[in-house]
């Protein structure tokens, strides 16, 4: 059956089924996982791929920077084994830096799907393990300069072969990571998720036949492509350029890191060109090529088809030019531990380039970092702990409304911060404050969203990693809007009452009783602040979003307002 003969009703059944299977895989993974980065934060993605490693479907929610990014991992396995080298019951584990382009904690697991004895696709997921060995712990370490120091690399290795576990590989993993029970528990959850997805896809093929299902998928891809092309066609043809800067690479603190993009629109095709991006760095603030492509895809998807399900067709109108050796395409043995730090700014910069062409669709810049915390050490009973959490911040004001407050970065999508109560139950900390940060949103006709103020008090001696960025080049406003407050962290010493501002620091010694306050950035303002309505200003002041002083100084309000 060709795609032209796919019945419209069957197409809709298949469309909803394949996404439901990916969602079911995600639910199984999150319910069975051992670490909070998966079952609370939801730092994962799940999907189905065809025999050419093209994305059939991906779960709703999850991390946008994992967008249609499972294919490179599966494609590597196909090259290694060949399609005839897979058997029912195989499970492959993969995190190799050069191929995946991400920090090694993001581990891909996939299983082949069979129908009538033939391989018809793969069920795959990627999830953040709490540890992968090496010298890094948690987020935010700038200590590494080569991938070899960042943990265990596994390149397309069969952890199960024809249903039999590879005990040697299992033992290697257990002996080389700090939290083996958690990580191997997560691995088992990933395997269960893949087996579920493979089984569900097989059921669909048994119901309708392989030819019919694949014809429906082809039609779904074509429809997604056409939806994206219709949006691109409404953007005036032209070449659009924008530039921004990250603070530094964590080593040379006085040297900014350039983020420069050129976007070319021709008819229904868009090209994102990263040729002038900063060269790769001697620090871990690099990503591999798949990371750079993912950033372009996030911006493109948000602009063209944010409400459509993810599949291969969504990205056919997008070309990405990404030469070797940039911070988005670093070659081995580059460290990749902080691979995602640059990506929110890259995405913001792509949108900034297009703002003059489609001002009605582009917001001001958002908080612009992948903020979070890492505290690690030993409890009084000698057991090891690692607390990781992510933080929200402000999003930029929009053409018709204020930006959202306390939202995670555009790269983190629907992930969530871990509940305060659960952190305090599991780790030796008290969270003394978790509140909106007043005056952090950029002033504008439509105000930028607010960042957060979060204070952790540590109950035992430990260490912390701090990785604030965009503190020099703040989240920008658009069309007369003002920039927002930037990110920073403050270490409060209980012994002498001193306070130290920290922006980038690895393994900061924290004594019992010390506190760390994280101030997250806001979103830039949109439009002239003087045109903001008086009722909106008064409401902001009444709700504590804007101080009376800022209402007067930034918006020109009177004292009475």
C-alpha positions as CSV (number, residue, x, y, z in Angstrom):
1,X,0.0,0.0,0.0
2,X,1.3,3.4,-0.9
3,X,0.8,6.5,1.4
4,X,-1.9,7.7,-1.1
5,X,-4.0,4.6,-0.3
6,X,-3.8,5.0,3.5
7,X,-7.4,5.5,4.6
8,X,-7.8,8.8,6.5
9,X,-9.5,7.1,9.5
10,X,-6.8,4.5,9.7
11,X,-4.2,7.3,9.5
12,X,-5.8,8.9,12.6
13,X,-5.9,5.6,14.5
14,X,-2.2,5.0,13.8
15,X,-1.3,8.6,14.6
16,X,-2.8,8.4,18.0
17,X,-1.6,4.9,18.7
18,X,2.1,5.5,18.0
19,X,2.1,8.6,20.3
20,X,0.1,6.7,23.0
21,X,2.8,3.9,22.9
22,X,5.6,6.5,23.4
23,X,3.6,8.0,26.3
24,X,3.0,4.6,27.8
25,X,6.8,3.9,27.5
26,X,7.4,7.2,29.4
27,X,4.9,6.3,32.1
28,X,6.5,2.9,32.6
29,X,10.0,4.4,32.8
30,X,9.0,7.1,35.3
31,X,7.1,4.7,37.6
32,X,9.9,2.1,37.7
33,X,12.9,4.4,37.8
34,X,15.1,4.7,41.0
35,X,16.4,8.3,40.8
36,X,14.5,11.5,41.1
37,X,15.9,13.0,37.9
38,X,13.7,10.5,36.1
39,X,10.7,9.9,38.3
40,X,10.2,13.5,39.5
41,X,12.1,15.8,37.2
42,X,11.3,13.6,34.1
43,X,14.7,14.0,32.5
44,X,14.1,11.5,29.7
45,X,12.5,10.8,26.3
46,X,10.9,7.8,24.8
47,X,10.1,6.9,21.2
48,X,9.7,4.5,18.3
49,X,12.0,4.5,15.3
50,X,11.9,2.8,11.9
51,X,14.6,0.5,10.6
52,X,16.5,3.5,9.2
53,X,16.5,5.1,12.7
54,X,14.0,7.7,11.7
55,X,11.6,9.0,14.4
56,X,8.1,7.5,14.2
57,X,6.9,9.1,17.4
58,X,8.1,10.5,20.6
59,X,6.4,10.9,24.0
60,X,4.6,14.2,24.8
61,X,6.5,16.3,27.3
62,X,10.0,15.5,28.4
63,X,13.1,17.4,27.3
64,X,13.0,19.4,24.1
65,X,16.8,19.0,23.7
66,X,16.2,15.3,23.3
67,X,14.0,16.2,20.3
68,X,14.1,13.5,17.6
69,X,17.6,12.8,18.9
70,X,17.5,9.1,19.5
71,X,18.2,8.3,15.9
72,X,21.9,8.9,16.0
73,X,22.3,6.3,18.8
74,X,20.2,3.7,17.1
75,X,21.9,4.4,13.7
76,X,25.3,3.7,15.3
77,X,24.0,0.3,16.4
78,X,22.7,-0.5,13.0
79,X,26.1,0.3,11.5
80,X,27.7,-2.0,14.0
81,X,25.5,-5.0,13.9
82,X,23.5,-4.6,10.6
83,X,19.8,-5.1,10.7
84,X,20.3,-8.8,10.5
85,X,22.5,-8.7,13.5
86,X,19.6,-8.1,15.9
87,X,17.5,-10.8,17.5
88,X,14.3,-10.8,19.6
89,X,15.3,-10.1,23.2
90,X,18.3,-7.9,22.4
91,X,18.8,-4.7,24.4
92,X,21.5,-2.2,23.5
93,X,23.0,0.4,25.8
94,X,24.6,3.6,24.4
95,X,26.1,6.9,25.7
96,X,29.3,7.3,23.7
97,X,30.2,11.0,23.6
98,X,31.3,11.4,20.0
99,X,28.1,9.9,18.6
100,X,25.5,11.1,21.2
101,X,27.2,14.5,21.7
102,X,25.9,14.8,25.3
103,X,27.2,14.3,28.8
104,X,27.6,10.6,29.5
105,X,24.9,10.5,32.2
106,X,22.3,10.6,29.4
107,X,22.1,6.9,28.6
108,X,20.2,5.5,25.6
109,X,18.7,2.1,25.7
110,X,16.9,0.5,22.8
111,X,15.3,-2.8,21.7
112,X,14.5,-4.1,18.2
113,X,10.8,-4.6,17.2
114,X,10.0,-7.7,15.2
115,X,7.0,-8.7,13.1
116,X,6.6,-12.0,11.3
117,X,10.3,-12.6,11.9
118,X,11.4,-9.3,10.3
119,X,12.9,-6.3,12.1
120,X,10.4,-3.4,11.7
121,X,11.8,-0.8,14.0
122,X,13.2,0.0,17.4
123,X,11.8,1.2,20.8
124,X,14.2,3.5,22.5
125,X,14.6,5.9,25.4
126,X,17.2,8.2,26.9
127,X,17.3,8.9,30.6
128,X,19.6,10.8,33.0
129,X,21.5,8.5,35.3
130,X,22.4,9.9,38.7
131,X,26.0,8.9,38.1
132,X,28.2,7.4,35.4
133,X,31.5,7.3,37.2
134,X,34.5,9.6,36.4
135,X,35.6,12.6,38.4
136,X,32.3,14.6,37.9
137,X,29.5,14.5,40.4
138,X,26.2,16.1,39.6
139,X,25.7,19.2,37.5
140,X,28.0,22.1,37.1
141,X,31.6,20.7,37.3
142,X,34.1,22.6,35.2
143,X,37.0,20.3,36.3
144,X,37.2,18.1,33.2
145,X,39.1,18.8,29.9
146,X,38.7,15.4,28.2
147,X,35.7,13.0,27.9
148,X,37.7,10.2,29.5
149,X,37.5,11.9,32.9
150,X,33.7,12.2,32.7
151,X,32.7,8.6,33.2
152,X,32.1,5.3,31.6
153,X,31.4,5.2,27.8
154,X,29.4,2.5,26.3
155,X,29.1,2.4,22.5
156,X,26.3,0.3,21.1
157,X,26.8,-2.6,23.5
158,X,24.3,-5.4,24.0
159,X,23.4,-5.6,27.6
160,X,21.0,-8.4,26.7
161,X,21.5,-10.7,23.7
162,X,18.6,-12.9,22.7
163,X,17.2,-12.4,26.1
164,X,20.4,-13.3,28.0
165,X,22.0,-10.7,30.2
166,X,25.7,-9.8,29.5
167,X,27.0,-10.4,33.1
168,X,30.4,-9.0,32.3
169,X,29.1,-5.7,31.0
170,X,26.6,-5.5,33.9
171,X,29.5,-6.0,36.4
172,X,31.7,-3.4,34.7
173,X,28.9,-0.8,35.1
174,X,28.3,-1.8,38.7
175,X,31.9,-1.5,39.6
176,X,32.5,1.9,38.0
177,X,29.7,4.1,39.3
178,X,29.0,5.7,42.6
179,X,25.3,4.7,42.9
180,X,25.1,1.3,41.2
181,X,21.7,0.3,42.7
182,X,20.1,3.5,41.5
183,X,21.7,3.5,38.0
184,X,21.1,-0.2,37.4
185,X,17.6,0.2,38.7
186,X,17.1,2.9,36.1
187,X,18.6,0.6,33.4
188,X,16.1,-2.0,34.3
189,X,13.3,0.6,34.1
190,X,14.6,1.7,30.6
191,X,14.7,-1.9,29.4
192,X,11.1,-2.5,30.6
193,X,10.0,0.7,28.8
194,X,11.6,-0.5,25.6
195,X,10.1,-3.9,25.8
196,X,6.7,-2.4,26.3
197,X,7.1,-0.1,23.3
198,X,8.3,-2.9,21.1
199,X,5.4,-5.1,22.1
200,X,2.8,-2.4,21.5
201,X,4.2,-1.6,18.0
202,X,4.1,-5.2,17.2
203,X,0.4,-5.3,18.2
204,X,-0.4,-2.4,15.9
205,X,1.3,-4.2,13.0
206,X,-0.5,-7.4,13.7
207,X,-3.8,-5.5,13.7
208,X,-3.4,-3.6,10.5
209,X,-0.5,-5.1,8.7
210,X,3.0,-3.7,8.2
211,X,2.3,-2.2,4.8
212,X,-0.8,-0.3,6.0
213,X,0.9,1.0,9.2
214,X,4.0,2.2,7.3
215,X,1.8,3.9,4.7
216,X,0.0,5.7,7.5
217,X,3.3,6.8,9.1
218,X,4.5,8.1,5.8
219,X,1.3,10.1,5.4
220,X,1.7,11.5,9.0
221,X,5.2,12.6,8.2
222,X,4.1,14.3,5.1
223,X,1.3,16.2,7.0
224,X,3.8,17.3,9.6
225,X,6.1,18.5,6.9
226,X,3.4,20.5,5.2
227,X,2.3,22.1,8.4
228,X,5.8,23.3,9.1
229,X,6.3,24.5,5.5
230,X,3.2,26.6,5.6
231,X,4.6,28.6,8.6
232,X,8.0,29.0,7.0
233,X,6.4,30.3,3.9
234,X,4.9,33.2,5.9
235,X,8.3,34.4,7.0
236,X,9.7,36.9,4.5
237,X,12.6,35.5,2.5
238,X,15.9,36.8,3.7
239,X,19.1,36.3,5.7
240,X,18.8,37.1,9.4
241,X,21.7,37.2,11.8
242,X,22.0,37.6,15.6
243,X,24.8,37.4,18.2
244,X,24.9,37.0,22.0
245,X,27.5,35.8,24.5
246,X,27.9,33.3,27.3
247,X,30.0,34.6,30.2
248,X,33.0,32.4,29.8
249,X,34.1,28.7,29.7
250,X,34.6,28.4,33.4
251,X,38.3,28.5,33.1
252,X,39.3,31.8,31.3
253,X,36.8,33.9,33.3
254,X,37.5,37.1,31.4
255,X,36.9,35.7,27.9
256,X,33.3,35.6,26.7
257,X,32.0,32.8,24.5
258,X,30.4,33.9,21.2
259,X,27.0,32.6,20.1
260,X,26.3,33.7,16.6
261,X,23.7,32.3,14.2
262,X,22.5,33.1,10.7
263,X,19.1,32.1,9.6
264,X,18.2,31.9,5.9
265,X,14.6,31.6,4.7
266,X,13.9,30.6,1.1
267,X,10.3,29.9,0.4
268,X,9.3,27.0,2.6
269,X,12.8,26.0,3.6
270,X,14.8,27.4,6.5
271,X,18.5,27.0,7.1
272,X,20.2,27.6,10.5
273,X,23.9,28.3,10.0
274,X,26.2,27.9,13.0
275,X,29.4,28.5,11.0
276,X,30.4,31.5,13.1
277,X,29.9,29.8,16.5
278,X,32.7,30.0,19.0
279,X,35.3,27.3,18.5
280,X,35.2,24.3,20.9
281,X,36.5,24.9,24.4
282,X,39.1,23.3,26.6
283,X,36.4,23.1,29.3
284,X,33.3,20.8,29.4
285,X,31.0,23.5,27.9
286,X,30.9,21.7,24.6
287,X,28.3,19.5,22.9
288,X,28.7,17.2,20.0
289,X,27.0,17.7,16.6
290,X,23.7,16.1,17.7
291,X,23.5,18.7,20.5
292,X,23.8,21.6,18.0
293,X,21.3,20.1,15.7
294,X,18.9,19.5,18.6
295,X,19.1,23.3,19.5
296,X,18.1,24.2,15.9
297,X,15.3,21.7,16.0
298,X,13.9,23.1,19.3
299,X,13.8,26.6,17.9
300,X,12.3,25.5,14.6
301,X,9.7,23.3,16.2
302,X,8.7,26.0,18.7
303,X,8.3,28.5,15.8
304,X,6.5,26.2,13.2
305,X,4.5,23.4,14.9
306,X,4.6,23.6,18.7
307,X,1.3,21.7,19.1
308,X,2.1,18.9,16.7
309,X,3.4,15.6,17.9
310,X,7.1,14.9,17.2
311,X,8.1,12.9,14.2
312,X,10.6,12.9,11.4
313,X,8.4,15.0,9.1
314,X,8.5,18.0,11.4
315,X,12.1,18.8,10.5
316,X,12.2,18.2,6.7
317,X,11.9,21.9,6.0
318,X,15.0,22.6,8.2
319,X,18.6,22.5,7.1
320,X,21.4,22.9,9.7
321,X,24.9,24.0,8.8
322,X,27.3,23.0,11.5
323,X,31.0,22.7,10.7
324,X,33.3,20.6,12.9
325,X,35.1,22.0,15.9
326,X,32.6,24.5,17.4
327,X,31.1,24.5,20.8
328,X,28.1,22.8,19.2
329,X,30.1,20.2,17.2
330,X,33.2,19.5,19.4
331,X,35.5,16.7,18.2
332,X,37.0,14.1,20.5
333,X,38.4,14.0,23.1
334,X,36.4,17.2,24.1
335,X,34.8,17.2,27.5
336,X,31.0,17.3,27.2
337,X,29.9,17.4,30.9
338,X,28.2,20.8,30.5
339,X,27.0,20.2,27.0
340,X,23.6,21.8,27.5
341,X,24.8,25.1,29.1
342,X,24.9,27.0,25.8
343,X,21.7,25.6,24.3
344,X,19.1,27.9,25.8
345,X,21.1,30.9,24.6
346,X,21.6,29.4,21.2
347,X,17.8,28.9,20.8
348,X,17.1,32.4,22.1
349,X,19.6,33.8,19.6
350,X,18.0,31.9,16.7
351,X,14.7,33.5,17.6
352,X,16.3,36.9,18.1
353,X,17.6,36.7,14.5
354,X,14.1,36.2,13.3
355,X,12.5,38.8,15.5
356,X,12.6,41.6,12.8
357,X,11.0,39.3,10.3
358,X,8.1,38.0,12.4
359,X,7.8,40.4,15.4
360,X,4.4,39.1,16.2
361,X,5.7,35.6,16.9
362,X,9.0,36.1,18.8
363,X,9.2,36.8,22.5
364,X,12.0,38.5,24.4
365,X,14.8,36.4,25.8
366,X,14.2,34.1,28.7
367,X,16.5,33.3,31.7
368,X,19.0,31.8,29.3
369,X,20.7,29.1,31.4
370,X,20.2,25.5,32.5
371,X,20.1,26.4,36.2
372,X,20.2,23.9,38.9
373,X,22.1,22.7,42.0
374,X,24.3,19.8,43.0
375,X,25.2,19.1,46.6
376,X,27.1,15.9,47.4
377,X,28.9,14.3,50.2
378,X,28.3,11.7,53.0
379,X,25.7,11.4,55.6
380,X,26.5,10.8,59.2
381,X,26.0,7.1,58.7
382,X,28.7,7.1,56.0
383,X,26.3,6.7,53.1
384,X,26.9,8.8,50.0
385,X,24.4,11.3,48.8
386,X,23.9,13.5,45.7
387,X,21.2,16.1,45.6
388,X,20.4,17.4,42.1
389,X,17.6,19.8,41.2
390,X,16.7,22.2,38.4
391,X,15.4,25.7,38.8
392,X,12.9,27.8,36.9
393,X,13.2,31.5,35.9
394,X,11.5,34.1,33.9
395,X,10.5,33.9,30.2
396,X,10.4,36.9,28.0
397,X,7.5,39.2,27.5
398,X,5.4,38.3,24.4
399,X,3.7,40.4,21.7
400,X,0.4,40.3,23.6
401,X,1.1,39.3,27.2
402,X,3.6,39.1,30.0
403,X,6.2,36.3,30.2
404,X,5.8,33.3,32.4
405,X,7.5,33.2,35.8
406,X,9.4,30.4,37.5
407,X,9.5,28.3,34.3
408,X,12.4,26.0,33.3
409,X,14.4,26.8,30.2
410,X,13.2,26.3,26.7
411,X,15.5,23.3,26.5
412,X,13.9,21.7,29.5
413,X,10.3,21.9,28.4
414,X,7.9,20.0,30.6
415,X,10.4,18.8,33.2
416,X,9.8,19.7,36.8
417,X,11.7,20.6,39.9
418,X,11.7,18.1,42.7
419,X,9.2,18.9,45.5
420,X,10.7,20.7,48.5
421,X,9.3,18.0,50.9
422,X,10.9,15.2,49.0
423,X,14.3,16.8,48.9
424,X,14.2,17.4,52.7
425,X,13.1,13.8,53.3
426,X,15.9,12.2,51.2
427,X,18.8,14.6,51.8
428,X,20.4,16.5,54.7
429,X,19.1,19.9,53.7
430,X,16.4,22.4,54.7
431,X,15.0,24.6,52.0
432,X,14.3,27.9,53.8
433,X,13.0,29.8,50.9
434,X,11.5,29.1,47.4
435,X,9.8,32.3,46.2
436,X,9.5,34.6,43.2
437,X,12.3,37.1,42.9
438,X,10.9,40.6,42.9
439,X,12.0,43.0,40.2
440,X,13.7,40.3,38.2
441,X,11.5,40.5,35.1
442,X,12.5,43.0,32.4
443,X,10.3,46.1,32.2
444,X,8.2,46.4,29.1
445,X,4.7,47.0,27.8
446,X,4.5,43.3,28.5
447,X,6.7,42.5,31.5
448,X,9.2,39.6,31.5
449,X,8.5,36.7,33.8
450,X,10.1,36.6,37.3
451,X,13.0,34.4,38.4
452,X,13.2,32.6,41.7
453,X,15.0,33.0,45.1
454,X,15.8,29.6,46.6
455,X,17.8,29.0,49.8
456,X,19.3,25.7,50.8
457,X,20.6,25.2,54.3
458,X,23.0,22.3,54.6
459,X,22.8,20.1,57.7
460,X,26.1,18.3,57.1
461,X,29.4,19.0,55.6
462,X,29.4,18.6,51.8
463,X,30.4,20.1,48.5
464,X,28.5,22.1,45.9
465,X,28.9,22.8,42.2
466,X,27.6,26.2,40.9
467,X,27.3,27.0,37.2
468,X,25.5,30.4,36.7
469,X,25.7,31.9,33.2
470,X,24.4,34.9,31.3
471,X,25.4,37.2,34.1
472,X,27.2,39.6,31.8
473,X,24.9,39.5,28.7
474,X,21.5,39.5,30.4
475,X,18.2,38.2,29.0
476,X,17.4,40.9,26.4
477,X,14.3,42.8,25.8
478,X,12.7,43.4,22.4
479,X,11.2,46.4,20.7
480,X,12.1,48.8,23.5
481,X,11.7,46.3,26.4
482,X,14.4,46.3,29.1
483,X,16.7,43.4,29.9
484,X,16.1,41.2,32.9
485,X,18.0,40.4,36.1
486,X,20.7,37.8,35.7
487,X,21.5,34.6,37.6
488,X,23.8,34.4,40.6
489,X,24.4,32.3,43.8
490,X,25.3,33.5,47.2
491,X,27.1,31.3,49.8
492,X,26.3,32.3,53.4
493,X,28.9,31.1,56.0
494,X,27.4,30.2,59.3
495,X,30.7,30.4,61.2
496,X,31.4,34.2,60.6
497,X,28.2,35.4,58.9
498,X,30.1,36.3,55.7
499,X,28.5,36.1,52.2
500,X,30.3,35.4,48.9
501,X,28.8,35.7,45.4
502,X,29.5,32.7,43.3
503,X,28.9,32.4,39.5
504,X,31.0,29.4,38.4
505,X,32.6,27.1,41.0
506,X,33.4,23.4,41.3
507,X,33.4,21.5,44.5
508,X,32.8,24.4,46.9
509,X,33.3,23.3,50.4
510,X,30.1,23.7,52.4
511,X,30.1,23.4,56.2
512,X,27.2,22.1,58.3
513,X,24.9,25.1,58.9
514,X,26.0,27.1,55.8
515,X,23.4,28.1,53.3
516,X,23.4,28.7,49.5
517,X,20.9,31.1,47.9
518,X,20.3,30.8,44.2
519,X,18.8,33.8,42.4
520,X,17.6,32.9,38.9
521,X,17.3,35.2,36.0
522,X,14.1,36.8,34.7
523,X,12.8,37.3,31.2
524,X,13.3,40.3,29.1
525,X,10.6,42.9,28.6
526,X,8.6,43.3,25.3
527,X,7.7,46.8,24.1
528,X,8.1,50.3,25.6
529,X,7.7,50.1,29.4
530,X,6.0,53.6,29.4
531,X,3.1,52.0,27.4
532,X,2.3,49.5,30.1
533,X,-1.2,49.9,31.5
534,X,-1.5,51.6,34.9
535,X,-3.8,48.8,36.2
536,X,-1.1,46.2,35.3
537,X,1.6,48.2,37.1
538,X,-0.6,48.5,40.2
539,X,-1.4,44.8,40.1
540,X,2.3,44.0,39.9
541,X,3.1,46.1,42.9
542,X,0.2,44.7,44.9
543,X,1.3,41.2,44.2
544,X,4.9,41.9,45.0
545,X,6.2,41.2,41.5
546,X,7.5,44.8,41.1
547,X,8.7,47.1,43.9
548,X,7.2,50.6,44.3
549,X,10.6,52.0,43.5
550,X,10.9,50.0,40.3
551,X,7.3,51.0,39.3
552,X,8.4,54.6,39.4
553,X,11.9,54.2,38.0
554,X,11.2,51.7,35.2
555,X,7.7,52.4,34.2
556,X,7.3,56.1,35.1
557,X,4.4,55.4,37.4
558,X,3.5,57.9,40.0
559,X,3.8,57.2,43.7
560,X,0.0,56.9,43.9
561,X,0.1,54.1,41.4
